[in-house]
Amino acid sequence: MAIKWIDLSRNQIHIYEQKHMGGHLVSEHHHQTYQLLFVLEGEGKIRLDGETSELAADDTALIVPYSVHSVMSDSRLTLLVLAFEETALDAESAELLLGGHFQTSVLMKPNLFAGSELRQLLRKMLFEQSKDPSLLGRLSLRIQLSQLLLSLARSLQAGPGTGSNRLRAEKIRSYIDSHYFEPLTAVDIASKLGISTRHVNNIYKERYDMTPMQYLTEVRIRVAQKLLAESGKDIISICFEVGYDSVSTFYRCFKAVAKSSPKTYRELNKPVEEE
């Protein structure tokens, strides 16, 4: 079995584009490093440790060292290839992510939210790699590699995706739960799903009797209530932490949900001091 050596001696991480024309076959081989294949466009097949699977946009293969694989394109197939050494990660990340979730090679089919997040992380890595190499640049690549593997691990835990409106609504809810501190809008969520904002609102409202933005507000204010009651953080810090850039917007949303101002809520929910 052929081994194709990938030279990572200068840097422990390297990302590059790989194009395959229709009918092109990369025969079975293996590498001495980890390799991630991300499908940018096109369709094809991958044979991974003896099992053949279809490839389509956003599909992601995490290939462990010395794992036998081959790739064939049905049409023009464009891949982003990310090669990396285990030593590019700190010891804890390597143990938890590679040792805990990627002991063997795996082909993942991320949902639309996860696929969008992977694309963004890979863009950042391409940007950092294109700059002049420096200690900070290499550090940034390592951090983004950890984030990418974390996103893939969570995608594995979430299980296979589906197109039903019920599960679309559940995915929206889960996405908001883990990204509420970001500047999310209905347009952002709709673009990740590839459907209209109106459709997003309809399928979410049908499932949960509220819009995604109403749920986002509830989540942010629920977290803010917990921080007000259990921490001594300044209100402006809590406003920032839960995703608001405007204090006046935070106050307005808080009063609409909690029926009191943040200051009043904190005073009414102070922990009782033991005598």
N, C-alpha and C positions, 0 to 999 in steps of 0.2 A: 504494500500500500504506500503510495507516494506521500511524502511529507513536504508541504510547502512552507518554507521558513519565512517568517515575518520579522524583519529587523526592527526591534524596539530598543536598541542599545542606546540611542541618543535620548529617547523619551519613552516612558513606559506606556504611553497612550498615543495612538495614531488613528485618525479618521479620514476616510477617503471615499470617493465615488467609484462605483463599478457598474459598467454598462454591459448588457447582454442583448444581442439582437435575436429576433425570432428563431427558434430552433437551436440556439447555441447551448452547448452542454459543457459544463465544467465537471470533469470526471471526478470520481471519488478520491478524496484526499483528506489529510488532517493537518493541523497546525500545532505548534508547541505553546501557543498562547490562547487566551480567551478571545473569542470573536463574536461580535454582535452584527447581525445582518438586518437592516431595516429597509423595507420595500417603500421606495419613494413613489414609483409608478410602475404600471404594467402588471403582467401576470406570468406565472410560471409554476415550477414545482421544486421542492427541496427533498432530498433523500437524506435523512438524518438518523444515523445509527440503525440503518436497515429499514426504516419506515418512510414511505413517500407521502408528502402532503402538498396541497395546493398553496400557492403564494398569491397574495393580492396586496393592494396598498395598505400600509401601516402594519402589515404582519411583521413580526420581529422574532428572529431566531437567536437564542443565546447558546453559543457552541463552546463547550468546555475543551480544554487542551486534549489533543489526541483523539477527539471524537470524529469518526468517519462521516463525511458528508459530501454531497454533490448538488449542483443547482442547474436546472434547465429552464430556459425562457420559452413561453408559448408565443408571446409577442415581445415587443421591446420591453425589457425589464431593467429598471434602474435601482440599484441598491446603494445605501450608505453602509459602509463597512467600518466598524469600530473595533480595532484590535487593542488589547490591553493585557498587561501583566497583573497577576494577583497582587504584587508588591506596589502597584499604583494606588491601592487602597490602604488605609490604616488597618491595623490588625483587627480591631473590633468590627469594622465594616466588612472586611473580608470574611470573618467568621460568621457574622449574622446574615450577610447577603449571599455570598458565594457558597459558604458552607451550609447555611440554613435553607436556602431556596434554590440554588443552582448547582447542585452536586452533579447533575447529569444535564446533557443538552436538552433544550426544550424549544418548541415553536409556540409562540403566543400570538393571539389575535386580539389585540387591545380594543376596548370599546372606543367610541369616538372621543370621549374626554381624555382617556389615557393616551390615545394616538396623537391627539393635539399636543398634549404635554410632552410626549417623547420628541415630536418634531421640534418643539421650541428648545428643548434641552440640547438636541443635536445641532441646531442652528448656533446656539451659544458656544458649543464646543468647536464648531468649525470656525467661528469668529476668533476665539482665543488662539486656536492653532495657527490661524493666518497672520497673527501679530508676531512681532519679533519675540523669540523665545526669551523668557526671563523666569526667575524663581516664582514671581507672582502669577505669571501665565500658566506655569506648570501646576501650581497650587490650585488655580481656578479650574483647570481641566480635571484634576483629581476630585475636587468637590462636586463638579457637575456629573462626573462618572458615578459617584456615590448616589446622587439624586436620581440619576437615570435608573440605576439598578433598584433603588428603593421604589420608584414608580412601577417598574416591571414586577417586583415582588408583590406589591399591592394589587396589581392587575391580575396576577395569578390567584390571589386570595379571593378576588371578586368573582372569579369563575367566568365561563363563556358568556358573551354578549347575546342580545336578542333584539329584534326590531319592534316588539310589541309596545304599544303606548303605555301600558301599565309599568313595564320594566324601564322604559325611557323615563317615566316620571320618577321612579325609584332611583335611577342613576343621577338624575338632576338633583334630587334631594341629597344623595350621598356626596355629590360633588360640592354642593353648597356647604354641607357639614364640615368638609375638610379644606374649603377655600374661602370661608366667609370673611376672612380678614383681607382679601384681595378686593380691588375695585371692580367688582362684578356688575354687569348690567344684563338685562334681558337679551340685548343684541349679542353680547359675548356668548351666552349660553346657547342661543339659537344658532350662531355661526359654528360652534363646536359640533352641534348635532346635524348641521346642514339643512335645517328647516327654518320656516319663518318664525318670527317672534310671536305672532298670533297663534300659530300651531303649538309652540312651546307652552304658552299660557293656557291654551285649551286643554292639552293633555295633562298638564300638571293640576289644573283646577278640577278636572274630572276625577282625579285620583285623590287629591288632598283638600279640595274645596278652598283653595287660595292660589294666588299666583306665585311663581318662584321668587319674585322680589319681595312679596309679603312674607314668605318663609325666611328669606335672607334677613329681613329686619328682625323677625322673631328670634332667630338664632343669635344674631349679634347682641340684641338686648338681653337675652337669657344669659349669655356669657358675661355681659357687663354687670348684670345683677349679682352674679356669683362673685365677680371681682370686687364690687362695691361692698358686699357683705363680708367677704372673707379676707380682703387685703387692705392695706393702707395706701394703695396707689392713688396718685392724684387723678381727678376726674378726667383731665385732659389726656393723661397717659392711657387711661382705660378707653377713652374715645378713639385714640390712635390704634390701640392694640386690637380692637374689635372691627376695624376697617373703615372708620369715618375720618375724613380729612377736615371736615367742618364741625366745630363744636356746636354751632347752632342747629345743624342737621341732627347731630347726635341727641341733643336735648329734645328736639321736636319728636323724633322717633321714640325716644325713651318714654316720654310722657304719654304718647299714643298707646304704647304697649303696657307699660307698668302703672299708668294712671297717677304718676307722681314724678317729680323731678329727680335726677340722680342724687342730688344732695339730700333731699327728703327721704328717699329710699334708703340711703346709707344710714341716716340717723335712726330710722325705724327698724333697721335690721342689724344693728350693732350686736355683736356677741355679748351674752350676759356674763359679766365678770363674777367669778366665784369669790365669796367673802372669806 
